Amino acid sequence: MKTIAFFDAKPYDRESFDRFNNGRYEIRYFESRLKAAALPLAKGCDAACAFVNAEIDRTVVEGLVANGVKVLAMRCAGYNNVDFKAAYENGLTVVRVPAYSPYAVAEHAVALLMALTRHIHKAAARTRDFNFSLVGLTGFDLHGKTAGVIGTGKIGRIFCDICKGFGMKVIAYDAFPNPASGLDYVPLEQLLAEADVISLHCPLLPDTHHLINAETLAKVKPGVTLINTSRGGLVDSEALLAALREGMVGAAGLDVYEEESEWFYEDRSDVTLQNKTLSLLVSLPNVIVTSHQAFLTKEALANIAQTTLSNLDDYFAGRPLENEICYRCMGTGGALKANCPRRINGRCHRG
């Protein structure tokens, strides 16, 4: 029986993976996320399973291989935290879950938007103290407003559809527009200037790191609502904090944070020395921060477990790897090349 070192295991992970594993793998669950200090836990295992907050640099890749790990199964869509060049050079196969529930993430983005627009978080806090005053709770209609969507993959397109259902005008920006989507693509500067709501749904790449920064925030429509359920590194947190204080950004809904790996997914309420910028963001009345939970639905957890286990089944059975990500096979924007000449029999050829 093959053995999986399962890192950053939470109760909901154990439940879904145990339900779909059906005893075909020995899964060793570890609470530690995958990083250099946790490498001894993978010794003697055939595979490692990690999440989006892991630190998979060259040291970790080489350590996994030295411990006998042959395949790294990322149980997430994002992979900006993986050193793929090191993985390629050391013969470590990497697979991922490209889509578990785009509806979950898009709907969470809308939930943040609605809560901010109608001050639901403030009202809920007040009524717990039997304060039923409406002062300070005036919101605005989404109908007739303009939604600017940056990134039009599956999640972005679903978010666009929901916005259209509200009667919003939708404009989009994507470095690689999809003509078949029927969306109204505009230059980024136009989107920033016209959108009442900006929602981020693009991957974190060198070209998109701090896409939202002091310069771009200076170009937004005053009072804009910013939603980020994609990757924390897309937003310069210090610049966002300044824009919120100055009123250029009217509200922000953040499910991700650029320094979240040390904070999210765990109870940090008893930590005295908090992250200063995150603490300031959380304290603002026009900001809602959730702990990277946009993916967290029953449907998504089931899809994550099933796809991850299927990826491992295919790897160990020698079958083509539909969800393999490889340094040499990556195309424009980090996407896998459909007809990469280095793929042989459905797998990346490292010869």
BELZI-V803045 format. One record per residue. SS is DSSP state (hx for helix, st for strand, lp for the rest). OMEGA is omega in whole degrees, -180 to 180 (none if undefined). BURIAL is + if it has 16 or more other C-alpha atoms within 10 Angstrom, else -. Layout:
# BELZI-V803045
<<SS/OMEGA/BURIAL> <SS/OMEGA/BURIAL>>
This chain:
# BELZI-V803045
<<lp/178/-> <lp/-176/-> <st/-180/+> <st/171/+> <st/-173/+> <st/-174/+> <lp/179/+> <lp/-176/+> <lp/175/+> <lp/-179/-> <hx/-179/-> <hx/175/-> <hx/-179/+> <hx/-178/-> <hx/-176/-> <hx/-179/+> <hx/177/+> <hx/-178/-> <hx/-176/-> <hx/-179/-> <hx/180/-> <lp/174/-> <lp/-176/-> <lp/175/-> <lp/169/-> <st/-177/-> <st/176/+> <st/-176/+> <st/177/+> <lp/180/+> <lp/-179/-> <lp/172/+> <lp/-177/+> <lp/175/+> <lp/-174/+> <hx/-177/+> <hx/-177/-> <hx/-175/-> <hx/180/+> <hx/-180/-> <hx/-177/+> <hx/-176/+> <lp/178/+> <lp/180/-> <lp/180/+> <lp/-177/+> <st/173/+> <st/179/+> <st/-175/+> <st/-177/+> <lp/-171/+> <lp/-178/+> <lp/177/+> <lp/178/+> <lp/-172/+> <st/178/+> <lp/-178/+> <hx/180/+> <hx/-180/-> <hx/178/+> <hx/-179/+> <hx/178/+> <hx/177/+> <hx/-179/+> <hx/179/+> <hx/179/-> <lp/177/+> <lp/-180/-> <lp/-177/+> <lp/-176/+> <st/176/+> <st/-179/+> <st/176/+> <st/-179/+> <lp/-178/+> <lp/179/+> <lp/-178/+> <lp/-179/+> <lp/179/+> <lp/-179/+> <lp/-178/-> <st/174/+> <lp/-175/+> <hx/177/+> <hx/178/+> <hx/179/+> <hx/179/+> <hx/-176/+> <hx/-179/-> <hx/176/+> <lp/178/+> <lp/178/+> <st/-180/+> <st/176/+> <st/-178/+> <lp/175/+> <lp/-172/+> <lp/-179/+> <lp/180/+> <lp/171/+> <lp/178/+> <hx/178/+> <hx/-180/+> <hx/-177/+> <hx/180/+> <hx/-180/+> <hx/177/+> <hx/177/+> <hx/179/+> <hx/178/+> <hx/176/-> <hx/-179/+> <hx/-179/+> <hx/-180/+> <hx/180/+> <hx/-177/+> <hx/-177/+> <lp/176/-> <lp/-178/+> <hx/-178/-> <hx/178/+> <hx/-178/-> <hx/-180/+> <hx/179/-> <hx/-179/-> <hx/-173/-> <hx/173/-> <hx/177/-> <lp/-179/-> <lp/173/-> <lp/-176/-> <lp/177/-> <lp/178/-> <lp/-178/-> <lp/178/-> <lp/-178/-> <lp/-179/-> <lp/-180/-> <lp/176/-> <lp/179/-> <lp/171/-> <lp/179/+> <lp/178/-> <lp/179/-> <lp/-178/+> <st/176/+> <st/176/+> <st/-175/+> <st/180/+> <st/-176/+> <lp/-174/+> <lp/168/+> <lp/-177/+> <hx/-178/-> <hx/-180/+> <hx/-179/+> <hx/177/+> <hx/176/+> <hx/178/+> <hx/-179/+> <hx/180/+> <hx/178/-> <hx/177/+> <hx/177/+> <hx/176/-> <lp/-176/-> <lp/179/-> <lp/169/+> <st/-177/+> <st/171/+> <st/-173/+> <st/172/+> <st/176/+> <lp/178/+> <lp/179/-> <lp/-176/-> <lp/177/+> <lp/-176/-> <hx/-177/-> <hx/-176/-> <hx/-178/-> <lp/-179/-> <lp/178/+> <lp/-179/-> <st/179/+> <lp/174/-> <lp/-178/-> <hx/-178/+> <hx/178/-> <hx/179/+> <hx/-180/+> <hx/-175/+> <hx/-172/+> <hx/-171/+> <lp/171/+> <lp/178/+> <st/175/+> <st/180/+> <st/-175/+> <st/-180/+> <lp/-178/+> <lp/179/+> <lp/176/+> <lp/180/+> <lp/177/+> <lp/-178/-> <lp/-178/-> <lp/178/+> <lp/-177/+> <lp/174/+> <lp/174/+> <st/-175/+> <lp/-178/+> <hx/-178/+> <hx/-179/-> <hx/179/-> <hx/177/+> <lp/-177/+> <lp/-176/+> <lp/174/+> <lp/-177/+> <lp/179/+> <lp/-178/+> <st/173/+> <st/-179/+> <st/178/+> <st/177/+> <st/175/+> <lp/-175/+> <lp/179/+> <lp/-176/+> <hx/-178/+> <hx/176/+> <hx/-174/+> <st/171/+> <lp/-172/+> <hx/179/+> <hx/179/-> <hx/178/+> <hx/179/+> <hx/179/+> <hx/-179/-> <hx/176/+> <hx/-180/+> <hx/-179/-> <hx/179/-> <lp/176/-> <lp/172/+> <st/-177/+> <st/-179/+> <st/179/+> <st/175/+> <st/-173/+> <st/173/+> <lp/-179/+> <lp/-178/+> <lp/-171/+> <lp/177/-> <lp/-171/-> <hx/-171/+> <hx/-180/-> <hx/-172/-> <lp/-173/+> <lp/178/+> <lp/-179/-> <lp/175/-> <lp/-180/-> <lp/-173/-> <lp/-179/-> <lp/180/-> <lp/-177/-> <lp/-178/-> <lp/-177/-> <lp/174/-> <lp/-171/-> <hx/-177/-> <hx/179/-> <hx/179/+> <hx/179/-> <hx/178/-> <hx/-178/+> <hx/-176/-> <hx/-177/-> <lp/-178/-> <lp/-179/-> <lp/178/+> <st/171/+> <st/176/+> <st/172/+> <lp/-166/+> <lp/180/-> <lp/-176/+> <lp/-176/-> <lp/-178/+> <lp/-163/+> <lp/171/-> <lp/180/-> <hx/-179/-> <hx/-179/-> <hx/179/+> <hx/177/+> <hx/180/+> <hx/179/+> <hx/-179/+> <hx/-177/+> <hx/-179/+> <hx/180/+> <hx/-180/+> <hx/177/+> <hx/176/-> <hx/179/+> <hx/176/+> <hx/-179/-> <hx/-179/-> <hx/-175/+> <hx/178/-> <hx/179/-> <lp/-179/-> <lp/176/-> <lp/-178/+> <lp/-177/+> <lp/-173/-> <lp/178/+> <st/174/+> <lp/-174/+> <lp/180/+> <lp/-177/+> <lp/-177/+> <lp/-178/+> <st/180/-> <lp/-178/-> <hx/177/-> <hx/179/-> <hx/-180/+> <lp/179/-> <st/178/+> <lp/-177/+> <lp/-177/-> <lp/-179/-> <lp/-178/-> <lp/-180/-> <lp/177/+> <st/-179/+> <st/-179/-> <lp/175/-> <lp/179/+> <st/177/+> <st/178/+> <lp/-174/-> <lp/-178/-> <lp/none/->>
